[in-house]
Amino acid sequence: MPRSIDRHELWFGSKLNPRRNSLNLIRLVLALAVLVHHCWPLMGLGGGPEFAGEWLGGWAVAGFFSISGYLITGSRLNNRLGDYLVHRVARIMPAFLTCLLFMVVVIAPLGYLAAKGTLSGYLSTTTTPLNYLFSNMFLKMQYADISGGPYGVPYPGAWNGSLWSLYYEFVCYLIIAALGLFALIRKSPWPITIAFVASVLVQANIEKVSVFLGQNYDFVLLMRLLPFFLGGSVLFLWRHRVGLHWIPGILAILSSLIIMSAFPGWGGPACGALVAYALLWISSWLPSPEFVHRNDISYGVYIYAFPVQQLLAVYGLHHFGLAAYMTLSAGITIGLALASWFFVEQPIMKRVRKGKSDSGAPRNESKSSLPEETNGIEKQGSITATTQVN
């Protein structure tokens, strides 16, 4: 449970303690921000809140990637490649596949039944449920509809518009996995720092650069998110010289807002490291409910919110107004996220940790329940860390 910081920490830096941080809470807030953002387009009300040329949901995803860059880089550099990949696959894939299956077995049939009055043709209408499962099972979302649905909603033809980012997140995992093979990456923070700067420059000139990749849209989307991820990586690699202090924390927030506003398009990615710093600093002092601290339901909220919102719209519940739609969507989504955490995510991660322990492999973990976390075991004025990978 996060504690209040004392006067010494207030002026000279606080600790990112594995048992006393609010990263779970921050990620839950970011996941709920995506849900809130989607209420506007799914109700047919436009794009919703916007800042510096990006929607609220886009900024929330950027926050996810910046935190992930810090934590995943720590995971990679403190684990062998095989262990790292096993943990990353175990953390993201089982819940993702369960979500796809739940959509095909429960969500989409309910939507199809509401639209057609029968389930006749559900299994054979393009995109068929089995084709949806098979085509999307490796994170790359090839199809958004299931049996042509959802029907009769303001945003038709897409059951889960949030899953697209998971593919690019995993690509970032693989990039760090590959870079971690080189001894220089482990010895010096400069290669990753240079890579971060290069990614920002590419994003700033994305229209010119993408010409040489045939306007490849996957590349364009990756370059929107990679700078945030690498920004978090940079912060991890410079952790021995950077402390979590309130003055740079506030300056990171203010300078990010200024740069993002002044340079829409690439200003946000340029602030990747600043965003990561701000979020980690906030997590070092922000109080968090003990239940949230011990149970990370943010992933479940992220992957289930959109289909829940679409199903409510299929049954016309979006007509009750923004506040009611938002509240009902959040309540049902949190229920599914809790089920995902307790019955899918947490059991699998415990099994992975137990398997690693039983194998006799060296463990660099604490008993904190935070998934894919880098546990900050701090020295005064610096962010030193060991890694916990659930």
C-alpha positions as CSV (number, residue, x, y, z in Angstrom):
1,M,0.0,0.0,0.0
2,P,1.5,3.3,-1.0
3,R,2.6,5.4,2.0
4,S,2.9,9.2,2.4
5,I,6.4,10.4,1.7
6,D,8.4,12.0,4.4
7,R,10.1,15.4,4.3
8,H,13.4,14.0,3.2
9,E,11.8,12.1,0.3
10,L,9.9,15.2,-0.7
11,W,13.0,17.2,-1.4
12,F,15.6,14.5,-2.3
13,G,13.5,11.9,-4.1
14,S,11.1,9.0,-3.4
15,K,11.3,5.3,-4.0
16,L,9.5,3.1,-6.5
17,N,8.9,0.3,-4.1
18,P,7.4,-2.9,-5.4
19,R,5.0,-3.1,-2.5
20,R,4.2,0.6,-2.3
21,N,3.4,2.0,-5.8
22,S,0.3,2.7,-7.7
23,L,1.1,1.4,-11.1
24,N,-1.8,-0.9,-11.1
25,L,-4.1,2.0,-10.3
26,I,-2.6,4.2,-13.0
27,R,-3.0,1.5,-15.6
28,L,-6.6,0.9,-14.5
29,V,-7.3,4.6,-14.9
30,L,-5.7,4.6,-18.4
31,A,-7.8,1.5,-19.4
32,L,-11.0,3.3,-18.1
33,A,-9.9,6.4,-20.0
34,V,-10.0,4.3,-23.2
35,L,-13.5,3.1,-22.3
36,V,-14.6,6.7,-21.7
37,H,-13.2,7.8,-25.0
38,H,-14.9,5.1,-26.9
39,C,-18.3,6.2,-25.5
40,W,-18.5,9.1,-28.0
41,P,-17.9,7.2,-31.3
42,L,-19.9,4.2,-30.1
43,M,-22.8,6.4,-29.3
44,G,-22.5,8.3,-32.6
45,L,-21.4,11.5,-30.9
46,G,-18.1,12.0,-32.7
47,G,-14.6,11.5,-31.5
48,G,-14.9,12.8,-27.9
49,P,-12.3,14.7,-25.9
50,E,-9.2,15.7,-27.8
51,F,-5.8,17.3,-27.0
52,A,-3.0,18.2,-29.4
53,G,-4.5,16.3,-32.3
54,E,-5.0,13.1,-30.4
55,W,-8.1,11.6,-28.8
56,L,-8.3,10.8,-25.0
57,G,-8.0,7.1,-25.8
58,G,-4.9,7.6,-27.9
59,W,-3.1,9.4,-25.0
60,A,-4.2,6.6,-22.7
61,V,-2.6,4.0,-24.9
62,A,0.5,6.1,-25.1
63,G,0.7,6.1,-21.4
64,F,0.4,2.3,-21.4
65,F,3.3,2.1,-23.8
66,S,5.6,4.4,-21.9
67,I,5.1,2.5,-18.6
68,S,5.5,-0.8,-20.5
69,G,8.8,0.4,-22.0
70,Y,10.2,0.9,-18.6
71,L,9.0,-2.3,-17.1
72,I,9.6,-4.6,-20.1
73,T,13.1,-3.3,-20.6
74,G,13.8,-4.2,-17.0
75,S,12.3,-7.6,-17.5
76,R,14.5,-8.3,-20.6
77,L,17.7,-7.2,-19.1
78,N,17.2,-9.2,-15.9
79,N,16.0,-12.4,-17.6
80,R,17.4,-14.8,-20.1
81,L,15.8,-14.5,-23.6
82,G,13.7,-17.7,-23.2
83,D,12.3,-16.8,-19.8
84,Y,11.5,-13.3,-21.0
85,L,9.6,-14.6,-24.1
86,V,7.7,-17.2,-22.0
87,H,6.6,-14.5,-19.6
88,R,5.6,-12.1,-22.3
89,V,3.5,-14.7,-24.2
90,A,1.9,-16.0,-21.0
91,R,1.0,-12.5,-19.9
92,I,-0.7,-11.3,-23.0
93,M,-1.9,-14.4,-25.0
94,P,-4.2,-16.5,-22.8
95,A,-6.4,-13.5,-21.8
96,F,-6.4,-12.3,-25.4
97,L,-7.5,-15.7,-26.7
98,T,-10.1,-16.1,-24.0
99,C,-11.5,-12.7,-24.9
100,L,-11.7,-13.7,-28.6
101,L,-13.5,-16.9,-27.6
102,F,-15.9,-15.0,-25.3
103,M,-16.8,-12.6,-28.1
104,V,-17.5,-15.5,-30.5
105,V,-19.4,-17.6,-28.0
106,V,-21.3,-15.0,-26.0
107,I,-21.0,-11.3,-27.2
108,A,-21.5,-11.8,-31.0
109,P,-24.3,-14.3,-30.8
110,L,-26.3,-12.0,-28.5
111,G,-25.8,-9.2,-30.9
112,Y,-26.7,-11.3,-33.9
113,L,-29.8,-12.6,-32.2
114,A,-30.9,-9.1,-31.3
115,A,-30.4,-8.0,-35.0
116,K,-31.8,-11.0,-36.8
117,G,-34.2,-12.5,-34.3
118,T,-32.5,-15.9,-34.8
119,L,-29.1,-17.5,-34.7
120,S,-29.6,-19.2,-38.1
121,G,-26.7,-18.3,-40.3
122,Y,-24.5,-17.1,-37.5
123,L,-21.8,-19.8,-38.0
124,S,-21.7,-19.4,-41.8
125,T,-22.1,-15.6,-42.4
126,T,-18.9,-13.8,-43.4
127,T,-16.7,-13.1,-41.3
128,T,-17.5,-16.5,-39.8
129,P,-16.8,-16.9,-36.0
130,L,-14.2,-19.6,-36.7
131,N,-12.5,-17.5,-39.3
132,Y,-12.5,-14.6,-36.8
133,L,-10.8,-16.7,-34.2
134,F,-8.3,-18.3,-36.6
135,S,-7.4,-15.0,-38.4
136,N,-6.9,-12.9,-35.3
137,M,-5.4,-15.5,-32.9
138,F,-1.8,-14.2,-33.3
139,L,-2.7,-10.6,-32.2
140,K,-2.8,-9.1,-35.7
141,M,-6.5,-8.1,-36.0
142,Q,-7.3,-9.1,-39.6
143,Y,-11.1,-8.9,-39.1
144,A,-13.1,-6.6,-36.8
145,D,-16.6,-8.0,-37.5
146,I,-18.1,-11.4,-36.5
147,S,-20.8,-12.7,-38.9
148,G,-21.1,-9.2,-40.3
149,G,-22.0,-7.7,-36.9
150,P,-22.5,-5.8,-34.8
151,Y,-25.6,-4.5,-36.6
152,G,-27.8,-1.5,-36.0
153,V,-25.3,0.5,-34.0
154,P,-23.7,3.9,-34.6
155,Y,-20.3,2.2,-35.1
156,P,-21.1,-1.0,-37.1
157,G,-18.9,-3.8,-38.3
158,A,-16.4,-3.8,-35.4
159,W,-16.8,-5.8,-32.2
160,N,-13.5,-4.9,-30.5
161,G,-11.7,-1.8,-31.6
162,S,-9.2,-1.9,-28.8
163,L,-7.3,-5.1,-29.6
164,W,-5.4,-3.6,-32.5
165,S,-2.7,-2.1,-30.2
166,L,-1.7,-5.5,-28.7
167,Y,0.1,-6.5,-31.9
168,Y,2.2,-3.4,-31.8
169,E,2.9,-3.8,-28.1
170,F,4.2,-7.3,-28.8
171,V,6.3,-6.1,-31.6
172,C,7.9,-3.7,-29.1
173,Y,8.5,-6.7,-26.8
174,L,10.3,-8.4,-29.7
175,I,12.4,-5.3,-30.5
176,I,13.6,-5.2,-26.9
177,A,14.2,-8.9,-26.9
178,A,16.5,-8.6,-29.9
179,L,18.3,-5.6,-28.6
180,G,18.9,-7.4,-25.3
181,L,21.1,-9.9,-27.2
182,F,23.8,-7.3,-27.6
183,A,26.2,-6.7,-24.7
184,L,26.5,-3.0,-25.6
185,I,22.8,-2.5,-24.8
186,R,23.4,-4.0,-21.3
187,K,26.5,-1.9,-20.7
188,S,25.4,1.5,-22.0
189,P,22.2,3.5,-22.2
190,W,23.2,5.3,-25.3
191,P,22.2,2.8,-28.0
192,I,18.6,2.8,-26.8
193,T,18.6,6.5,-26.3
194,I,19.8,7.0,-29.9
195,A,17.1,4.5,-31.0
196,F,14.5,6.6,-29.1
197,V,15.7,9.8,-30.8
198,A,15.7,8.1,-34.2
199,S,12.1,6.9,-33.7
200,V,11.0,10.4,-32.9
201,L,12.7,11.7,-36.0
202,V,11.0,9.0,-38.1
203,Q,7.6,9.9,-36.6
204,A,8.2,13.6,-37.2
205,N,8.8,12.8,-40.9
206,I,6.5,9.8,-41.2
207,E,4.9,10.9,-44.4
208,K,8.2,11.1,-46.2
209,V,9.7,7.9,-44.6
210,S,6.6,5.8,-45.2
211,V,6.9,6.3,-48.9
212,F,10.0,4.1,-48.9
213,L,7.9,1.3,-47.2
214,G,5.0,1.6,-49.7
215,Q,2.8,3.5,-47.2
216,N,2.8,0.4,-45.0
217,Y,0.1,1.2,-42.4
218,D,1.6,-1.3,-39.9
219,F,4.8,0.7,-39.9
220,V,2.9,4.0,-39.5
221,L,1.0,2.7,-36.5
222,L,4.1,1.2,-34.9
223,M,5.9,4.5,-35.2
224,R,3.1,6.2,-33.4
225,L,3.7,4.0,-30.4
226,L,7.3,2.9,-30.5
227,P,8.7,6.3,-29.3
228,F,6.6,6.1,-26.1
229,F,7.8,2.5,-25.5
230,L,11.4,3.4,-26.1
231,G,11.0,6.5,-24.0
232,G,10.2,4.2,-21.0
233,S,13.2,2.1,-22.0
234,V,15.4,5.2,-21.9
235,L,14.2,6.0,-18.4
236,F,15.0,2.5,-17.2
237,L,18.5,2.5,-18.6
238,W,19.3,5.9,-17.1
239,R,17.7,5.0,-13.8
240,H,20.9,5.1,-11.8
241,R,21.3,8.8,-12.6
242,V,17.7,9.8,-12.4
243,G,15.7,10.1,-9.2
244,L,11.9,10.3,-8.8
245,H,11.7,13.9,-7.4
246,W,8.7,16.2,-7.2
247,I,10.3,19.1,-9.1
248,P,11.3,17.2,-12.2
249,G,8.0,15.3,-11.9
250,I,6.0,18.5,-12.2
251,L,8.4,19.8,-14.9
252,A,8.0,16.6,-16.9
253,I,4.2,17.1,-16.8
254,L,4.3,20.8,-17.7
255,S,6.9,20.4,-20.4
256,S,5.1,17.5,-22.0
257,L,1.9,19.5,-22.2
258,I,3.7,22.4,-23.8
259,I,5.6,20.3,-26.3
260,M,2.6,18.3,-27.2
261,S,0.5,21.4,-27.8
262,A,3.2,23.1,-29.8
263,F,4.1,20.2,-32.0
264,P,1.0,18.1,-32.7
265,G,1.8,14.8,-34.4
266,W,5.4,14.3,-33.1
267,G,5.4,16.3,-29.9
268,G,3.8,13.5,-28.0
269,P,6.2,10.8,-29.1
270,A,9.1,13.2,-28.4
271,C,7.9,13.3,-24.8
272,G,7.9,9.5,-24.3
273,A,10.6,9.5,-21.6
274,L,8.9,12.5,-19.9
275,V,5.6,10.8,-19.9
276,A,7.1,7.6,-18.4
277,Y,8.9,9.7,-15.7
278,A,5.7,11.6,-14.8
279,L,3.7,8.4,-14.4
280,L,6.3,6.6,-12.4
281,W,6.7,9.6,-10.2
282,I,3.0,9.8,-9.6
283,S,2.9,6.1,-8.8
284,S,5.5,6.6,-6.1
285,W,3.2,8.7,-4.0
286,L,-0.4,8.3,-5.2
287,P,-2.4,6.2,-2.7
288,S,-4.0,3.1,-4.1
289,P,-6.7,0.7,-2.7
290,E,-5.1,-2.4,-1.4
291,F,-7.3,-4.6,-3.7
292,V,-6.1,-2.7,-6.8
293,H,-2.5,-2.8,-5.6
294,R,-2.7,-6.6,-5.4
295,N,-4.8,-7.3,-8.5
296,D,-4.1,-5.8,-11.9
297,I,-7.4,-5.8,-13.8
298,S,-6.4,-3.1,-16.3
299,Y,-5.6,-5.6,-19.1
300,G,-9.1,-7.1,-18.7
301,V,-10.7,-3.7,-18.7
302,Y,-8.9,-2.8,-21.9
303,I,-9.8,-5.9,-23.9
304,Y,-13.4,-6.3,-22.8
305,A,-14.6,-2.7,-22.7
306,F,-15.3,-2.2,-26.4
307,P,-17.4,-5.4,-27.0
308,V,-19.4,-4.6,-23.9
309,Q,-20.1,-1.1,-25.1
310,Q,-21.0,-2.4,-28.6
311,L,-23.4,-5.0,-27.1
312,L,-25.1,-2.4,-25.0
313,A,-25.5,-0.2,-28.1
314,V,-27.0,-3.2,-30.0
315,Y,-29.7,-3.3,-27.4
316,G,-30.2,0.4,-27.5
317,L,-28.9,1.2,-24.1
318,H,-26.7,4.0,-25.5
319,H,-29.9,6.1,-25.8
320,F,-30.1,6.5,-22.0
321,G,-27.4,9.1,-22.3
322,L,-23.6,9.4,-22.0
323,A,-23.3,9.1,-18.2
324,A,-25.6,6.1,-17.9
325,Y,-24.0,4.4,-20.9
326,M,-20.5,5.0,-19.5
327,T,-21.4,3.8,-16.0
328,L,-23.1,0.7,-17.1
329,S,-20.3,-0.2,-19.6
330,A,-17.7,0.3,-16.9
331,G,-19.6,-1.8,-14.3
332,I,-20.0,-4.8,-16.7
333,T,-16.5,-4.5,-18.0
334,I,-14.9,-4.5,-14.6
335,G,-16.9,-7.6,-13.8
336,L,-15.4,-9.4,-16.8
337,A,-12.0,-8.0,-16.1
338,L,-12.1,-9.4,-12.6
339,A,-13.1,-12.8,-14.0
340,S,-10.2,-12.6,-16.5
341,W,-7.7,-11.8,-13.7
342,F,-8.8,-14.4,-11.2
343,F,-9.6,-17.2,-13.6
344,V,-7.1,-16.7,-16.5
345,E,-4.3,-14.2,-16.0
346,Q,-3.3,-14.7,-12.4
347,P,-3.4,-18.5,-12.4
348,I,-1.4,-18.7,-15.5
349,M,1.2,-16.3,-14.3
350,K,1.5,-18.1,-11.0
351,R,2.1,-21.3,-12.9
352,V,4.7,-19.7,-15.0
353,R,6.5,-18.4,-11.9
354,K,6.3,-21.8,-10.2
355,G,7.6,-23.5,-13.3
356,K,10.6,-21.1,-13.4
357,S,11.2,-21.7,-9.7
358,D,11.0,-25.5,-10.0
359,S,13.4,-25.5,-12.9
360,G,16.1,-24.1,-10.6
361,A,16.5,-21.0,-12.8
362,P,17.7,-17.9,-10.9
363,R,14.8,-15.7,-9.9
364,N,15.0,-12.0,-9.6
365,E,11.5,-11.4,-8.2
366,S,9.7,-10.3,-5.1
367,K,6.3,-11.4,-3.8
368,S,4.6,-8.3,-5.3
369,S,1.5,-9.3,-7.3
370,L,2.0,-6.7,-10.0
371,P,2.2,-8.3,-13.4
372,E,5.1,-7.5,-15.8
373,E,6.4,-5.0,-13.2
374,T,9.9,-3.8,-12.6
375,N,10.2,-3.7,-8.9
376,G,12.0,-0.5,-7.9
377,I,14.3,-1.3,-5.1
378,E,15.6,2.2,-4.7
379,K,18.7,4.0,-3.6
380,Q,18.3,7.6,-2.6
381,G,18.2,9.9,-5.6
382,S,18.2,7.1,-8.2
383,I,15.8,4.6,-9.7
384,T,17.5,1.2,-9.3
385,A,15.4,-1.8,-10.0
386,T,15.2,-5.6,-10.0
387,T,12.6,-7.2,-12.2
388,Q,9.5,-9.2,-11.3
389,V,7.9,-10.9,-14.3
390,N,4.6,-12.6,-13.5
